[in-house]
Structures are given as C-alpha cells and as structure tokens.
Amino acid sequence: MGMGGAGGPGAERRRRLVAAVVVLALVLAAGATVLSLVLQ
C-alpha cells in the first residue's frame, strides 16, 4: 500500500487522475494560447 504500486485497486484510479490532469493542462494551455492571440 505504498506509492509506486503497479497493481491494486488504486492503480486504475491513479492512472485516470493523471490522465485527467494532463488533459486539463493541455486544455488550459490551448485556451491561454487562443486568448493571447485574440487579445493582441
């Protein structure tokens, strides 16, 4: 039940959480780019 466990019930949840954070970061970066282009 330590960090870095490959299997277990928390692995899928952790993978989904990481994927959600990555997608959120990409969406925020794209939004900031579009906003900066529009405001110029």
PyRosetta script that sets phi, psi and omega in degrees:
from pyrosetta import init, pose_from_sequence

init()
pose = pose_from_sequence("MGMGGAGGPGAERRRRLVAAVVVLALVLAAGATVLSLVLQ")
pose.set_psi(1, 34.5)
pose.set_omega(1, 179.0)
pose.set_phi(2, -101.4)
pose.set_psi(2, 178.4)
pose.set_omega(2, 179.1)
pose.set_phi(3, -75.6)
pose.set_psi(3, 149.5)
pose.set_omega(3, 178.1)
pose.set_phi(4, 84.7)
pose.set_psi(4, 12.9)
pose.set_omega(4, 177.8)
pose.set_phi(5, -71.0)
pose.set_psi(5, 130.9)
pose.set_omega(5, -176.4)
pose.set_phi(6, -76.2)
pose.set_psi(6, -37.6)
pose.set_omega(6, -177.4)
pose.set_phi(7, -112.5)
pose.set_psi(7, -169.8)
pose.set_omega(7, 177.5)
pose.set_phi(8, 105.2)
pose.set_psi(8, 171.8)
pose.set_omega(8, -176.6)
pose.set_phi(9, -69.8)
pose.set_psi(9, -22.5)
pose.set_omega(9, -177.3)
pose.set_phi(10, -88.9)
pose.set_psi(10, -8.3)
pose.set_omega(10, -174.9)
pose.set_phi(11, -67.5)
pose.set_psi(11, -45.5)
pose.set_omega(11, -178.5)
pose.set_phi(12, -65.8)
pose.set_psi(12, -39.7)
pose.set_omega(12, 179.1)
pose.set_phi(13, -64.2)
pose.set_psi(13, -41.0)
pose.set_omega(13, -180.0)
pose.set_phi(14, -65.9)
pose.set_psi(14, -40.0)
pose.set_omega(14, 179.3)
pose.set_phi(15, -64.6)
pose.set_psi(15, -40.5)
pose.set_omega(15, 178.8)
pose.set_phi(16, -66.2)
pose.set_psi(16, -37.8)
pose.set_omega(16, 179.3)
pose.set_phi(17, -65.4)
pose.set_psi(17, -43.3)
pose.set_omega(17, 178.3)
pose.set_phi(18, -63.4)
pose.set_psi(18, -42.1)
pose.set_omega(18, 178.8)
pose.set_phi(19, -63.7)
pose.set_psi(19, -39.8)
pose.set_omega(19, 179.2)
pose.set_phi(20, -65.3)
pose.set_psi(20, -39.8)
pose.set_omega(20, 178.8)
pose.set_phi(21, -65.7)
pose.set_psi(21, -40.5)
pose.set_omega(21, 179.5)
pose.set_phi(22, -64.9)
pose.set_psi(22, -44.0)
pose.set_omega(22, 178.9)
pose.set_phi(23, -63.5)
pose.set_psi(23, -41.8)
pose.set_omega(23, 179.0)
pose.set_phi(24, -62.8)
pose.set_psi(24, -40.7)
pose.set_omega(24, 178.5)
pose.set_phi(25, -64.5)
pose.set_psi(25, -40.1)
pose.set_omega(25, 178.7)
pose.set_phi(26, -65.7)
pose.set_psi(26, -41.3)
pose.set_omega(26, 179.9)
pose.set_phi(27, -65.6)
pose.set_psi(27, -41.1)
pose.set_omega(27, 179.2)
pose.set_phi(28, -65.9)
pose.set_psi(28, -40.0)
pose.set_omega(28, 179.0)
pose.set_phi(29, -65.2)
pose.set_psi(29, -42.1)
pose.set_omega(29, 178.4)
pose.set_phi(30, -65.9)
pose.set_psi(30, -41.2)
pose.set_omega(30, 178.1)
pose.set_phi(31, -63.8)
pose.set_psi(31, -40.0)
pose.set_omega(31, 178.4)
pose.set_phi(32, -66.4)
pose.set_psi(32, -38.5)
pose.set_omega(32, 178.5)
pose.set_phi(33, -64.7)
pose.set_psi(33, -46.6)
pose.set_omega(33, 179.6)
pose.set_phi(34, -63.4)
pose.set_psi(34, -42.0)
pose.set_omega(34, -179.6)
pose.set_phi(35, -63.4)
pose.set_psi(35, -41.8)
pose.set_omega(35, 179.9)
pose.set_phi(36, -66.8)
pose.set_psi(36, -34.2)
pose.set_omega(36, 178.6)
pose.set_phi(37, -70.6)
pose.set_psi(37, -38.2)
pose.set_omega(37, -178.2)
pose.set_phi(38, -70.4)
pose.set_psi(38, -36.8)
pose.set_omega(38, -174.9)
pose.set_phi(39, -81.0)
pose.set_psi(39, -2.8)
pose.set_omega(39, 179.7)
pose.set_phi(40, -79.2)
pose.dump_pdb("model.pdb")
